């Protein structure tokens, strides 16, 4: 489960959330710009595209996808295809370079915070629904003959075939539809005595509109999506506006079936509800006629201007279709990369797509009997589990590594409580993890700590840069400067990755002939000898997408950082 969350679910959740945020902004702008030109039903329909974007487990690549233009950068690097190494130290077999750092590495507490939010909101949702079910179930259905006949007439008019039960209960302050498998139309106590049959007809038409439009199951879908994406404020805004447009759409649907030639009597009923009752309860299993009094002005305005129309508005259909094509697809490069990672391509290097326990995991059960690595394509039968020393797990006597299937290799282990472990996959000298066609996997490493002590947790945190000489972003740096120095907050390994960014508008500093980058004795400061030119802006990436040899002594890589400065003109 940890492996699934870390390697698949969490990246999908973050990606779908930020892409939905872009779509939400577009829908808000479109609804504002086209408010008078498209109906409430179509404005609500645009929000359904947002819900679909959040719910889709995968997307189809398309050259016309909006996300070919709007992209989310994973690391502060530029010109990824042009990045190259400079003065990279060769790692040893027991200290292989790390590849494929996991999404959110160094921020492993984020899924825990997200999970706590999901759990809390989920419990609240289940509790409030269960409490309302208990209160409503205790009430007997309304059996007033005239009111029941009116409800059946309204159902026949709207073509609703689902049985709907009328219930008067103190659990609600205003009329609302409850449930969709066995829907109940909940009314406040004494409601039918205070409204005429014509007014009740308006109320019934509105609430049956929720049945006809399937608003309750849609409400449950959006509630689940809102819980999953509770951390995204734009999702909350979107579903709030979606509920508001839902009520406008139901008003329009009810008016289309009303007997009156204009919307004035229906609007008067809405005003009477507003002055006589409070806001309806809110929840995914409820759809009320007066959910937000602050929306009344907008609803009354729409009702006053309502005109019965037939057919599909061309503008609205075109807007919805174009928006769907642009945002329910994905950029070609990102999807191609994702598919390559997921399935692999024959003849290419296999890629590690999952570790178990997941990389940088904490509080792993010390009774765990085996660890595993999964690749993105079928593998040969060889293997190279690399590493050594006290950080490499003990192998039980007589036990041997084995392939569980063509893609997952398992290593039996005997773990200790409160211990940090580090295991390598291939190295510069041992590369028996190969694809079925014989291509070796790139050296990788993963690490985890077992339950029982927190003393190793800090060793799994990414190193941080605490000082630059000259300072990052400095101006008028002297051309006499002969060295660049970067200092870390922890002891580092012996590797380094001073990388070009591929930005042609900036330079990478020249290294004097015969000079090499080196570490100071404490291995916290790395020095790069340079020859600087006047009036030049320099831009360096410390680590990059494919070069991450700036690692702590325990093998945790520095997240890529851009180091830039400008020399004086003379």
C-alpha atoms as one frame of an Amber mdcrd trajectory, in Angstrom:
protein
   0.000   0.000   0.000   2.820   2.432   0.891   4.469   1.609  -2.415   1.265
   2.261  -4.360   0.681   5.596  -2.589   4.260   6.764  -2.962   4.924   5.791
  -6.559   1.530   6.006  -8.262  -1.330   7.547  -6.306   0.460  10.585  -4.840
   1.939  11.816  -8.164  -1.455  11.311  -9.864  -3.257  13.215  -7.088  -0.949
  16.228  -7.259  -0.948  16.287 -11.040  -4.728  16.055 -11.381  -5.154  18.720
  -8.688  -2.958  21.350 -10.333  -4.358  20.605 -13.792  -7.884  20.933 -12.385
  -6.861  24.261 -10.825  -5.977  25.564 -14.297  -9.333  24.325 -15.607 -11.212
  25.932 -12.680  -9.752  29.329 -13.497 -10.811  28.882 -17.135 -14.374  27.902
 -16.174 -14.669  30.886 -13.817 -13.564  33.211 -16.608 -15.894  31.603 -19.164
 -18.912  31.706 -16.836 -18.191  35.372 -16.115 -17.680  36.310 -19.749 -20.614
  34.275 -21.121 -23.033  34.587 -18.200 -25.791  36.131 -20.314 -25.154  34.005
 -23.397 -25.258  30.462 -21.987 -27.943  28.940 -19.784 -27.458  27.882 -16.133
 -27.670  24.236 -17.238 -24.623  24.658 -19.468 -22.745  26.712 -16.862 -23.269
  23.834 -14.436 -22.160  21.445 -17.168 -18.780  23.209 -17.381 -18.212  22.370
 -13.705 -18.853  18.701 -14.529 -15.765  18.882 -16.771 -13.796  19.962 -13.676
 -15.141  16.984 -11.710 -14.248  14.663 -14.586 -10.717  16.133 -14.741 -10.265
  15.395 -11.015 -11.661  11.874 -11.281  -9.884  10.566 -14.391  -7.189   8.018
 -13.403  -5.380   8.593 -16.715  -5.546  10.931 -19.702  -4.928  10.618 -23.429
  -2.005  12.587 -24.928  -3.014  15.156 -27.494  -1.152  17.780 -29.532  -3.965
  20.255 -28.777  -3.945  19.721 -25.008  -3.715  22.922 -22.997  -1.064  21.227
 -20.854   1.376  21.255 -23.759   1.603  24.977 -22.943   0.801  25.100 -19.224
   3.246  22.808 -17.460   4.212  22.244 -13.853   7.961  22.154 -13.261   9.120
  19.376 -10.966  12.514  20.870 -10.171  14.153  24.286 -10.418  16.128  23.474
 -13.568  15.964  24.779 -17.090  16.891  23.331 -20.414  16.619  19.787 -19.145
  17.626  18.226 -22.456  20.837  20.235 -22.606  22.093  19.727 -19.063  25.551
  18.249 -18.833  27.921  17.291 -15.998  31.119  19.010 -14.971  33.774  17.409
 -12.766  31.640  14.535 -11.484  33.413  12.203  -9.091  33.166   8.492  -9.844
  31.139   6.708  -7.110  32.190   3.430  -5.581  30.300   0.171  -5.922  28.899
   0.534  -2.426  27.937   4.186  -2.944  26.026   4.165  -6.273  24.434   7.385
  -7.511  20.759   7.723  -6.785  18.355   7.862  -9.701  14.630   8.443  -9.794
  14.134  10.235  -6.482  10.530   9.624  -5.418   7.890  12.286  -5.700   7.829
  14.265  -2.475  11.129  12.825  -1.206  12.139  14.836   1.852   8.499  15.737
   2.358   7.218  12.326   3.394   5.076  14.005   6.046   2.853  15.523   3.339
   0.966  12.270   2.568   0.430  11.866   6.320  -1.088  15.356   6.595  -3.185
  14.690   3.488  -4.348  11.356   4.918  -5.310  12.987   8.214  -7.405  15.563
   6.345  -9.094  12.876   4.244  -9.812  10.787   7.324 -11.241  13.714   9.297
 -13.475  14.969   6.499 -14.565  11.437   5.632 -15.573  10.699   9.233 -17.482
  13.985   9.420 -19.327  13.212   6.169 -20.300   9.690   7.242 -21.390  10.874
  10.700 -23.605  13.729   9.455 -25.207  11.458   6.841 -25.843   8.696   9.396
 -27.325  11.186  11.888 -29.730  12.567   9.275 -30.752   9.056   8.176 -31.664
   8.204  11.785 -33.743  11.344  12.217 -35.566  10.979   8.887 -36.190   7.234
   9.260 -38.080   7.875  12.486 -40.718   9.971  10.672 -43.722   8.505   8.852
 -44.394   9.518   5.219 -46.932  12.249   4.549 -50.284  10.840   3.397 -52.266
  14.005   2.564 -54.271  12.999  -0.529 -54.265  16.383  -2.285 -50.541  16.914
  -1.743 -49.677  13.385  -2.857 -51.788  13.751  -6.006 -50.031  17.041  -6.758
 -46.625  15.344  -6.394 -47.662  12.553  -8.761 -48.922  15.114 -11.286 -45.570
  16.906 -11.145 -43.707  13.617 -11.604 -45.804  12.771 -14.636 -45.272  16.245
 -16.108 -41.489  15.979 -15.749 -41.257  12.316 -16.744 -39.844  11.195 -13.379
 -40.465   7.469 -12.818 -38.572   7.081  -9.528 -40.800   6.666  -6.414 -40.484
   9.784  -4.209 -41.692   9.835  -0.600 -42.874  13.009   1.149 -41.692  13.422
   4.759 -42.256  16.325   7.153 -39.462  16.477   9.731 -37.861  18.859  12.197
 -34.440  17.783  10.837 -34.594  20.374   8.012 -35.256  24.127   7.896 -36.292
  24.175   4.243 -37.452  21.796   1.493 -34.772  19.479   0.164 -34.371  16.192
  -1.671 -32.655  13.445   0.343 -30.997  10.371  -1.221 -31.201   8.936  -4.717
 -31.766   5.183  -4.323 -34.974   5.800  -2.365 -35.364   9.589  -2.599 -37.363
  11.427   0.029 -38.619  14.969  -0.344 -38.056  16.434   3.126 -40.272  19.313
   4.259 -40.214  21.283   7.537 -42.986  20.473  10.004 -46.294  22.079   8.973
 -44.892  23.122   5.577 -47.902  21.972   3.516 -50.308  24.017   5.713 -48.520
  27.298   4.972 -48.280  26.989   1.169 -50.973  26.823  -1.475 -51.106  23.948
  -3.957 -49.742  26.237  -6.678 -46.795  27.177  -4.448 -46.251  23.535  -3.535
 -46.221  22.753  -7.236 -43.288  25.142  -7.704 -41.400  23.517  -4.837 -42.068
  19.995  -6.172 -41.003  20.915  -9.706 -37.707  22.287  -8.389 -36.928  19.265
  -6.201 -37.983  16.783  -8.887 -35.612  18.676 -11.158 -32.802  17.442  -8.885
 -34.061  13.882  -9.421 -34.268  14.309 -13.182 -30.776  15.862 -13.341 -29.227
  13.189 -11.062 -27.865  15.898  -8.763 -27.601  13.694  -5.657 -25.200  11.079
  -7.150 -23.242  13.941  -8.711 -23.143  15.552  -5.267 -21.633  12.382  -3.783
 -19.011  12.285  -6.529 -17.992  15.891  -5.932 -17.936  15.329  -2.160 -15.474
  12.441  -2.558 -13.324  14.494  -4.942 -13.407  17.473  -2.578 -12.231  15.271
   0.281  -9.387  13.844  -1.831  -8.346  17.352  -2.924  -9.147  19.143   0.347
  -5.760  20.886   0.233  -6.646  22.753  -2.985  -8.683  25.921  -2.230  -9.697
  26.265  -5.883 -11.477  22.900  -5.675 -13.571  24.204  -2.754 -14.376  27.359
  -4.721 -15.277  25.345  -7.822 -17.722  23.027  -6.065 -19.282  25.945  -4.198
 -19.973  27.656  -7.521 -21.122  24.338  -8.952 -23.807  24.055  -6.234 -24.920
  27.633  -6.928 -25.220  26.957 -10.670 -27.016  23.700  -9.875 -29.802  25.625
  -8.153 -30.056  28.054 -11.066 -30.247  25.110 -13.458 -33.035  23.510 -11.396
 -34.919  26.801 -11.338 -34.680  26.963 -15.127 -35.825  23.349 -15.474 -38.772
  23.895 -13.111 -39.791  27.046 -14.993 -39.737  25.128 -18.290 -42.477  22.838
 -16.870 -44.435  25.544 -15.037 -47.984  26.353 -16.176 -47.558  30.122 -15.891
 -46.411  32.003 -19.021 -43.818  33.953 -17.006 -41.665  33.253 -13.950 -43.297
  35.771 -11.606 -45.407  33.274  -9.540 -42.402  30.914  -9.240 -40.213  33.820
  -8.103 -42.808  34.811  -5.508 -42.712  31.269  -4.120 -38.904  31.479  -3.824
 -39.192  34.823  -1.981 -41.796  33.328   0.388 -39.467  30.422   1.133 -36.676
  32.896   1.806 -38.696  34.903   4.309 -40.354  31.912   5.993 -37.509  29.384
   6.375 -33.786  29.189   6.903 -31.141  27.800   4.585 -31.531  24.132   3.676
 -29.058  21.655   5.104 -26.028  21.000   2.925 -24.516  17.648   2.137 -23.853
  15.296  -0.769 -27.095  13.401  -0.067 -29.162  16.607   0.012 -30.320  19.109
  -2.595 -32.363  21.993  -1.200 -34.319  24.768  -2.838 -32.911  27.477  -0.528
 -29.288  26.473   0.095 -27.787  29.967   0.115 -29.784  33.135   0.802 -26.896
  35.204  -0.556 -27.669  33.729  -3.981 -31.305  34.868  -3.986 -30.675  38.062
  -5.969 -28.959  36.093  -8.727 -31.777  33.538  -8.797 -34.585  36.100  -8.867
 -32.835  37.953 -11.701 -32.537  34.742 -13.713 -36.193  33.818 -13.034 -37.391
  37.276 -14.126 -35.489  37.021 -17.434 -36.242  33.356 -18.103 -37.527  32.393
 -21.532 -38.508  28.887 -22.573 -36.231  27.599 -25.337 -35.726  24.296 -27.104
 -32.766  22.704 -28.771 -29.077  22.789 -27.903 -27.477  26.260 -27.805 -24.654
  26.132 -30.342 -22.324  28.489 -28.439 -22.616  26.537 -25.182 -22.049  23.191
 -26.931 -18.970  24.516 -28.740 -17.506  26.014 -25.542 -18.009  22.764 -23.595
 -16.567  20.626 -26.411 -13.481  22.778 -26.894 -12.869  23.001 -23.154 -13.125
  19.219 -22.839 -10.686  18.590 -25.703  -8.176  21.094 -24.289  -8.268  20.024
 -20.644  -9.356  16.372 -20.467  -6.254  15.429 -22.466  -2.604  15.605 -21.474
   0.579  16.944 -22.985   2.237  14.481 -25.299   5.701  14.612 -23.763   4.532
  14.141 -20.188   2.217  11.283 -21.057   4.818   9.639 -23.267   7.296   9.858
 -20.415   4.760   8.440 -17.971   3.903   5.573 -20.299   7.596   4.846 -20.832
   8.119   4.679 -17.095   5.078   2.479 -16.639   5.609   0.017 -19.469   9.155
   0.470 -20.748  10.324   0.209 -24.347  12.282  -2.805 -25.620  15.946  -1.935
 -26.074  15.883   0.927 -23.550  17.360   0.877 -20.051  14.926  -0.525 -17.471
  13.730   1.974 -14.895  12.890   1.352 -11.238   9.244   2.293 -10.709   8.698
   0.994  -7.173  10.529   0.024  -4.016   9.033  -1.845  -1.074   9.264  -0.429
   1.501   9.027   2.856  -0.338  12.104   5.043  -0.557  12.805   7.158   2.569
  10.128   5.271   4.507  10.184   5.722   8.286   8.947   3.426  11.052   9.167
   0.332   8.854   8.175  -2.834  10.720  11.431  -4.492  11.874   9.729  -7.871
  11.419   9.589  -7.281   7.649  11.019 -10.414   6.006  11.793  -9.148   2.500
  12.304  -6.029   0.429  11.661  -5.708  -3.296  12.283  -3.603  -6.372  10.003
  -3.388  -9.434  11.088  -2.382 -12.932   9.067  -0.993 -15.826   9.755  -3.901
 -18.197  10.491  -7.625 -18.239  13.934  -8.401 -16.871  16.572 -11.075 -17.274
  17.276 -13.475 -14.418  20.458 -11.776 -13.124  20.575  -9.313 -10.221  23.003
  -6.976  -8.454  21.892  -5.916  -4.990  24.778  -3.630  -4.028  25.968  -1.950
  -0.866  27.763  -2.941   2.282  28.582  -2.097   5.866  26.119  -1.692   8.739
  23.576   0.088   6.529  23.121  -2.979   4.302  20.498  -5.416   5.697  21.520
  -8.852   6.939  20.495 -11.764   4.686  19.087 -14.736   6.653  21.310 -17.810
   6.531  20.468 -20.004   3.563  18.145 -17.390   1.995  18.639 -16.073  -1.525
  17.268 -13.230  -3.629  14.656 -14.337  -6.170  12.426 -13.022  -8.920   8.765
 -12.925  -7.883   7.817 -12.353 -11.514   9.509 -10.987 -14.642   9.628  -7.444
 -13.204   9.876  -7.686  -9.408  12.948  -8.962  -7.575  12.756  -9.849  -3.873
  15.596  -9.801  -1.323  15.094 -11.735   1.969  16.278  -9.649   4.940  16.636
  -9.758   8.700  16.098  -6.253  10.059  16.920  -4.688  13.406  14.794  -2.290
  15.393  15.696   1.414  15.189  18.137   1.054  12.279  18.849   2.914   9.038
  19.207   0.746   5.898  20.521   1.574   2.447  20.378  -0.823  -0.521  21.762
  -0.305  -4.033  20.489  -1.558  -7.392  23.446  -2.142  -9.737  26.644  -0.032
  -9.486  29.480   1.007 -11.765  31.068  -2.444 -11.352  28.058  -4.724 -10.927
  25.221  -4.436 -13.454  23.396  -7.754 -13.501  19.989  -6.113 -13.204  19.360
  -6.101 -16.948  16.322  -6.060 -19.195  15.311  -9.189 -21.085  17.192  -7.749
 -24.070  20.357  -7.260 -21.975  20.303  -3.504 -21.277  21.478  -2.744 -17.695
  19.446  -0.611 -15.314  20.990   2.637 -14.132  22.506   2.428 -10.612  19.934
   3.365  -7.993  19.645   3.265  -4.242  16.871   3.329  -1.695  16.942   3.734
   2.048  14.561   3.410   4.990  14.588   3.261   8.786  12.856   0.753  11.044
  10.549   1.488  13.927  12.053   2.033  17.356  14.218   5.139  17.090  14.102
   8.573  15.503  17.855   9.061  15.512  18.177   8.154  11.814  15.338  10.241
  10.465  17.505  13.335  10.006  19.923  11.247   7.919  17.178  10.678   5.336
  16.429  14.382   4.857  17.783  16.025   1.668  20.882  18.162   2.272  20.482
  21.943   2.090  22.789  24.671   0.820  23.511  27.145   3.613  26.143  29.381
   1.969  27.411  30.491  -1.453  30.656  32.340  -2.220  30.080  34.573  -4.118
  26.474  34.872  -2.878  23.656  33.485  -5.001  22.204  36.316  -7.089  25.191
  38.589  -6.468  25.962  41.510  -8.837  29.344  43.057  -9.675  31.326  39.970
  -8.693  35.053  40.573  -9.223  36.599  38.821 -12.218  39.559  38.091  -9.939
  37.414  35.491  -8.170  39.127  32.177  -8.839  36.844  29.775  -6.946  33.148
  29.167  -6.378  32.263  27.672  -2.994  28.981  26.105  -1.863  28.480  24.926
   1.710  25.967  22.301   2.886  24.325  21.759   6.255  25.550  18.148   6.546
  28.558  16.044   5.684  28.397  15.122   2.021  29.514  12.160  -0.046  32.458
  12.464  -2.430  30.447  12.973  -5.610  29.431  16.305  -7.161  27.354  17.578
 -10.084  28.147  21.101 -11.261  25.795  21.206 -14.259  25.077  23.451 -17.219
  21.448  24.569 -17.487  21.214  24.676 -21.259  20.233  28.361 -21.082  22.038
  30.004 -24.013  21.541  33.480 -22.499  23.832  32.599 -19.586  27.303  31.107
 -19.294  28.770  28.187 -17.394  32.113  29.247 -15.850  35.272  27.950 -17.493
  37.531  25.714 -15.387  41.282  26.495 -15.583  43.297  23.862 -17.411  44.376
  21.076 -15.059  42.150  22.285 -12.189  39.441  20.109 -10.645  36.566  20.584
  -8.294  37.225  19.339  -4.761  35.786  19.017  -1.248  37.170  20.664   1.881
  38.340  18.378   4.688  34.994  18.446   6.515  33.195  17.506   3.246  30.609
  20.234   3.755  32.033  22.760   1.268  32.595  22.007  -2.417  34.957  24.211
  -4.422  34.913  24.781  -8.202  37.993  26.562  -9.689  36.872  29.092 -12.336
  38.040  31.752 -14.791  35.455  34.534 -15.005  34.829  37.067 -17.775  33.716
  40.672 -17.138  30.091  41.706 -17.593  28.837  38.097 -17.753  25.885  36.418
 -16.095  26.678  32.883 -14.958  24.061  30.240 -14.229  24.870  26.827 -12.731
  22.633  23.964 -11.682  23.787  22.069  -8.605  22.438  18.637  -9.481  19.966
  18.218 -12.317  17.420  15.754 -13.617  20.003  13.218 -14.779  23.007  14.195
 -12.646  22.491  14.086  -8.876  25.868  13.256  -7.383  25.643  16.020  -4.784
  24.478  13.619  -2.062  24.690  13.487   1.702  27.024  10.912   3.195  24.011
   8.620   3.602  23.215   8.924  -0.112  20.297  11.395  -0.064  20.540  13.734
  -3.102  20.357  17.502  -3.071  17.220  18.745  -4.769  18.404  20.656  -7.890
  19.284  24.274  -7.116  20.118  27.111  -9.534  23.195  29.195  -8.592  23.558
  32.468 -10.516  25.620  35.650 -10.305  26.963  38.433 -12.563  30.488  39.790
 -12.833  31.398  43.469 -12.924  31.931  45.147 -16.290  35.670  45.639 -15.751
